[in-house]
């Protein structure tokens, strides 16, 4: 299985206060500061109940402050193909989303109101053809995911559970860790 279109959502902490207007300010700053042409635009879906919130559109990926199922978090949606084995792709996606979470937590525009819980993560494969929602897919992805999570969480316990067994749903797993490591430490662990 050649994993592509990996999506990862890092959930916001319960005490976070999501202000979509402030995220628009951050996304506008990111577009202005970047010297590449990768950033395209943003879309404001904050009016949609339990929807995608505010979406930053790039050529290779999208970022959003997602509120699906009324569970806010930062979502990384890789659109284009990545090279490497599945573990490398998962590691890259986790590094990408966690580094953006760290940047968001430090953003003055968010007024220290938003924090992310690196111990509560959703991983989805946004392609039913590549990764049908089956036990076989779960087994294959688990084999690539487990060593990456062991590296990221170190000695902390974690669990990985499918969110649904319905074949009509995208393949997704919820990662829960018994960890209070900050995002910066998780990133550092992934880099080692």
Secondary structure as UniProt FT lines:
FT   STRAND          6..12
FT   TURN            14..15
FT   HELIX           20..33
FT   STRAND          39..45
FT   TURN            46..47
FT   TURN            49..50
FT   STRAND          53..58
FT   STRAND          61..66
FT   HELIX           68..70
FT   STRAND          73..78
FT   HELIX           86..106
FT   HELIX           108..110
FT   TURN            111..112
FT   STRAND          116..125
FT   TURN            128..130
FT   HELIX           135..153
FT   TURN            154..155
FT   STRAND          158..162
FT   TURN            167..168
FT   STRAND          171..177
FT   HELIX           183..191
//
